[in-house]
Amino acid sequence: MSLAPGFLIATPKLNGSYFGGTVILLLSHDDDGAFGLVLNHETDAIGPDSILRLLDIDDPLVMPGLLSGGPVQPERAFLLHGGELTGEETLEAGDGILVSSKKETLAKLCQDSDRPFWLVLGYAGWYQGQLEAEIEDGSWLATALEDRGQWVLNAERDRLWQDITAAMGLDDWDHLSFPAAQTEVQ
């Protein structure tokens, strides 16, 4: 059963690792593995203005927020935005969230977007069975995206983990255990 689209919420078991305190938008989950974007690791490793110059996007009126989407292929860029589907390259992630990798979509949003959009560098990936084992081990909680999509684009990045876990009723982690049976599956 696929967990995508949905959120993966890091449990305190991952504190001290790259994924400590992260929220991941899970975009793909099937028999071959899983793929998602970390939503709450803002980065200043390179500025969005530098990226736009590299892509020959001149005179932006609106700058995207910049996120580190995961440790895999940090040179690869994804665009998280809302709105209408713009072509075959755009993936509908659910709850009004779109993912694109087209320069033209980024250029258009930089010129006339009245909604937030995020440029995400890199991604998180799991090979076959790895994510399921990590959920079973208690490293992640999975939850459906439904009615929570606003957090993908509009949330305060430094509060996203706290806001989502509080909305799930997980205010006291010290008294919880995380067997796979407690995860929500769509």
Contacts in CASP RR format, 6 or more apart in sequence:
PFRMAT RR
TARGET T0000
AUTHOR 0000-0000-0000
METHOD contacts of the structure
MODEL  1
MSLAPGFLIATPKLNGSYFGGTVILLLSHDDDGAFGLVLNHETDAIGPDS
ILRLLDIDDPLVMPGLLSGGPVQPERAFLLHGGELTGEETLEAGDGILVS
SKKETLAKLCQDSDRPFWLVLGYAGWYQGQLEAEIEDGSWLATALEDRGQ
WVLNAERDRLWQDITAAMGLDDWDHLSFPAAQTEVQ
1 185 0 8 1.000
1 186 0 8 1.000
2 29 0 8 1.000
2 30 0 8 1.000
2 186 0 8 1.000
3 26 0 8 1.000
3 29 0 8 1.000
3 34 0 8 1.000
3 131 0 8 1.000
3 142 0 8 1.000
3 185 0 8 1.000
3 186 0 8 1.000
4 26 0 8 1.000
4 27 0 8 1.000
4 28 0 8 1.000
4 29 0 8 1.000
4 34 0 8 1.000
4 36 0 8 1.000
5 25 0 8 1.000
5 26 0 8 1.000
5 27 0 8 1.000
5 93 0 8 1.000
5 94 0 8 1.000
5 95 0 8 1.000
5 97 0 8 1.000
5 145 0 8 1.000
6 25 0 8 1.000
6 26 0 8 1.000
6 142 0 8 1.000
6 143 0 8 1.000
6 144 0 8 1.000
6 145 0 8 1.000
6 186 0 8 1.000
7 23 0 8 1.000
7 24 0 8 1.000
7 25 0 8 1.000
7 26 0 8 1.000
7 142 0 8 1.000
7 143 0 8 1.000
7 144 0 8 1.000
7 145 0 8 1.000
7 148 0 8 1.000
7 164 0 8 1.000
8 22 0 8 1.000
8 23 0 8 1.000
8 24 0 8 1.000
8 26 0 8 1.000
8 36 0 8 1.000
8 131 0 8 1.000
8 140 0 8 1.000
8 141 0 8 1.000
8 142 0 8 1.000
9 23 0 8 1.000
9 140 0 8 1.000
9 141 0 8 1.000
9 142 0 8 1.000
9 143 0 8 1.000
9 161 0 8 1.000
9 164 0 8 1.000
9 165 0 8 1.000
9 168 0 8 1.000
10 19 0 8 1.000
10 20 0 8 1.000
10 21 0 8 1.000
10 22 0 8 1.000
10 23 0 8 1.000
10 24 0 8 1.000
10 139 0 8 1.000
10 140 0 8 1.000
10 161 0 8 1.000
11 138 0 8 1.000
11 139 0 8 1.000
11 140 0 8 1.000
11 141 0 8 1.000
11 173 0 8 1.000
11 178 0 8 1.000
12 173 0 8 1.000
13 137 0 8 1.000
13 138 0 8 1.000
13 139 0 8 1.000
13 178 0 8 1.000
14 20 0 8 1.000
14 21 0 8 1.000
14 22 0 8 1.000
14 139 0 8 1.000
14 140 0 8 1.000
15 21 0 8 1.000
18 70 0 8 1.000
18 71 0 8 1.000
19 38 0 8 1.000
19 124 0 8 1.000
19 139 0 8 1.000
21 40 0 8 1.000
21 161 0 8 1.000
22 38 0 8 1.000
22 39 0 8 1.000
22 40 0 8 1.000
22 41 0 8 1.000
22 161 0 8 1.000
23 38 0 8 1.000
23 39 0 8 1.000
23 40 0 8 1.000
23 151 0 8 1.000
23 160 0 8 1.000
23 161 0 8 1.000
23 164 0 8 1.000
24 36 0 8 1.000
24 37 0 8 1.000
24 38 0 8 1.000
24 39 0 8 1.000
24 124 0 8 1.000
25 36 0 8 1.000
25 37 0 8 1.000
25 39 0 8 1.000
25 80 0 8 1.000
25 93 0 8 1.000
25 97 0 8 1.000
25 145 0 8 1.000
25 152 0 8 1.000
26 34 0 8 1.000
26 35 0 8 1.000
26 36 0 8 1.000
26 142 0 8 1.000
27 35 0 8 1.000
27 36 0 8 1.000
27 37 0 8 1.000
27 91 0 8 1.000
27 93 0 8 1.000
27 99 0 8 1.000
28 34 0 8 1.000
28 35 0 8 1.000
28 36 0 8 1.000
29 35 0 8 1.000
29 131 0 8 1.000
31 128 0 8 1.000
32 128 0 8 1.000
33 125 0 8 1.000
33 126 0 8 1.000
33 127 0 8 1.000
33 128 0 8 1.000
33 129 0 8 1.000
33 130 0 8 1.000
33 131 0 8 1.000
34 125 0 8 1.000
34 126 0 8 1.000
34 130 0 8 1.000
34 131 0 8 1.000
35 123 0 8 1.000
35 124 0 8 1.000
35 125 0 8 1.000
35 126 0 8 1.000
36 69 0 8 1.000
36 123 0 8 1.000
36 124 0 8 1.000
36 125 0 8 1.000
37 67 0 8 1.000
37 69 0 8 1.000
37 70 0 8 1.000
37 78 0 8 1.000
37 80 0 8 1.000
37 99 0 8 1.000
37 120 0 8 1.000
37 122 0 8 1.000
37 123 0 8 1.000
37 124 0 8 1.000
38 67 0 8 1.000
38 68 0 8 1.000
38 69 0 8 1.000
38 70 0 8 1.000
38 120 0 8 1.000
38 124 0 8 1.000
39 67 0 8 1.000
39 69 0 8 1.000
39 151 0 8 1.000
39 152 0 8 1.000
39 155 0 8 1.000
39 157 0 8 1.000
39 160 0 8 1.000
40 67 0 8 1.000
40 155 0 8 1.000
40 157 0 8 1.000
40 158 0 8 1.000
40 160 0 8 1.000
40 161 0 8 1.000
41 67 0 8 1.000
41 68 0 8 1.000
41 69 0 8 1.000
41 70 0 8 1.000
41 157 0 8 1.000
42 65 0 8 1.000
42 66 0 8 1.000
42 67 0 8 1.000
42 68 0 8 1.000
42 157 0 8 1.000
42 158 0 8 1.000
43 66 0 8 1.000
43 67 0 8 1.000
43 68 0 8 1.000
43 121 0 8 1.000
44 66 0 8 1.000
45 68 0 8 1.000
45 121 0 8 1.000
46 66 0 8 1.000
46 121 0 8 1.000
47 66 0 8 1.000
48 63 0 8 1.000
48 64 0 8 1.000
48 65 0 8 1.000
48 66 0 8 1.000
48 119 0 8 1.000
49 60 0 8 1.000
49 63 0 8 1.000
51 66 0 8 1.000
51 77 0 8 1.000
51 119 0 8 1.000
52 58 0 8 1.000
52 60 0 8 1.000
52 63 0 8 1.000
52 106 0 8 1.000
52 110 0 8 1.000
55 103 0 8 1.000
55 106 0 8 1.000
55 107 0 8 1.000
57 103 0 8 1.000
57 106 0 8 1.000
57 107 0 8 1.000
57 110 0 8 1.000
60 110 0 8 1.000
60 111 0 8 1.000
61 110 0 8 1.000
61 111 0 8 1.000
61 112 0 8 1.000
62 109 0 8 1.000
62 110 0 8 1.000
62 111 0 8 1.000
62 112 0 8 1.000
62 113 0 8 1.000
62 117 0 8 1.000
63 110 0 8 1.000
64 79 0 8 1.000
64 106 0 8 1.000
64 109 0 8 1.000
64 110 0 8 1.000
64 117 0 8 1.000
64 118 0 8 1.000
64 119 0 8 1.000
65 116 0 8 1.000
65 117 0 8 1.000
65 118 0 8 1.000
65 119 0 8 1.000
66 118 0 8 1.000
66 119 0 8 1.000
66 121 0 8 1.000
67 80 0 8 1.000
67 118 0 8 1.000
67 119 0 8 1.000
67 120 0 8 1.000
67 121 0 8 1.000
67 157 0 8 1.000
68 74 0 8 1.000
68 120 0 8 1.000
68 121 0 8 1.000
68 122 0 8 1.000
69 78 0 8 1.000
69 120 0 8 1.000
69 121 0 8 1.000
69 122 0 8 1.000
69 123 0 8 1.000
69 124 0 8 1.000
70 122 0 8 1.000
70 123 0 8 1.000
70 124 0 8 1.000
71 122 0 8 1.000
71 124 0 8 1.000
72 122 0 8 1.000
72 123 0 8 1.000
72 124 0 8 1.000
72 125 0 8 1.000
73 122 0 8 1.000
73 123 0 8 1.000
74 121 0 8 1.000
74 122 0 8 1.000
75 121 0 8 1.000
75 122 0 8 1.000
76 101 0 8 1.000
76 121 0 8 1.000
76 122 0 8 1.000
76 123 0 8 1.000
77 101 0 8 1.000
77 119 0 8 1.000
77 120 0 8 1.000
77 121 0 8 1.000
77 122 0 8 1.000
78 99 0 8 1.000
78 100 0 8 1.000
78 101 0 8 1.000
78 119 0 8 1.000
78 120 0 8 1.000
78 122 0 8 1.000
78 123 0 8 1.000
79 99 0 8 1.000
79 100 0 8 1.000
79 101 0 8 1.000
79 102 0 8 1.000
79 105 0 8 1.000
79 106 0 8 1.000
79 109 0 8 1.000
79 117 0 8 1.000
79 118 0 8 1.000
79 119 0 8 1.000
79 120 0 8 1.000
80 97 0 8 1.000
80 98 0 8 1.000
80 99 0 8 1.000
80 117 0 8 1.000
80 118 0 8 1.000
80 120 0 8 1.000
80 152 0 8 1.000
80 153 0 8 1.000
81 97 0 8 1.000
81 98 0 8 1.000
81 100 0 8 1.000
81 105 0 8 1.000
81 109 0 8 1.000
81 113 0 8 1.000
81 115 0 8 1.000
81 117 0 8 1.000
81 118 0 8 1.000
81 153 0 8 1.000
82 96 0 8 1.000
82 97 0 8 1.000
82 98 0 8 1.000
82 115 0 8 1.000
82 117 0 8 1.000
82 153 0 8 1.000
83 96 0 8 1.000
83 98 0 8 1.000
83 115 0 8 1.000
85 92 0 8 1.000
85 98 0 8 1.000
86 98 0 8 1.000
86 100 0 8 1.000
86 102 0 8 1.000
86 104 0 8 1.000
86 105 0 8 1.000
86 108 0 8 1.000
87 102 0 8 1.000
89 100 0 8 1.000
89 101 0 8 1.000
89 102 0 8 1.000
89 105 0 8 1.000
90 98 0 8 1.000
90 99 0 8 1.000
90 100 0 8 1.000
90 102 0 8 1.000
90 105 0 8 1.000
91 98 0 8 1.000
91 99 0 8 1.000
91 100 0 8 1.000
92 98 0 8 1.000
93 99 0 8 1.000
93 145 0 8 1.000
93 152 0 8 1.000
94 145 0 8 1.000
94 149 0 8 1.000
95 145 0 8 1.000
95 146 0 8 1.000
95 147 0 8 1.000
95 148 0 8 1.000
95 149 0 8 1.000
95 150 0 8 1.000
95 152 0 8 1.000
96 149 0 8 1.000
97 145 0 8 1.000
97 149 0 8 1.000
97 152 0 8 1.000
97 153 0 8 1.000
100 106 0 8 1.000
106 119 0 8 1.000
109 117 0 8 1.000
115 153 0 8 1.000
116 153 0 8 1.000
116 154 0 8 1.000
117 153 0 8 1.000
118 153 0 8 1.000
126 134 0 8 1.000
131 140 0 8 1.000
132 180 0 8 1.000
134 140 0 8 1.000
135 141 0 8 1.000
135 142 0 8 1.000
135 180 0 8 1.000
135 183 0 8 1.000
136 179 0 8 1.000
136 180 0 8 1.000
138 178 0 8 1.000
138 179 0 8 1.000
138 180 0 8 1.000
140 183 0 8 1.000
141 168 0 8 1.000
141 170 0 8 1.000
141 178 0 8 1.000
141 182 0 8 1.000
141 183 0 8 1.000
141 184 0 8 1.000
142 183 0 8 1.000
142 184 0 8 1.000
142 185 0 8 1.000
143 164 0 8 1.000
143 168 0 8 1.000
143 183 0 8 1.000
143 184 0 8 1.000
144 184 0 8 1.000
144 186 0 8 1.000
146 186 0 8 1.000
148 164 0 8 1.000
148 167 0 8 1.000
151 160 0 8 1.000
151 163 0 8 1.000
151 164 0 8 1.000
155 163 0 8 1.000
156 163 0 8 1.000
165 171 0 8 1.000
165 173 0 8 1.000
170 176 0 8 1.000
END
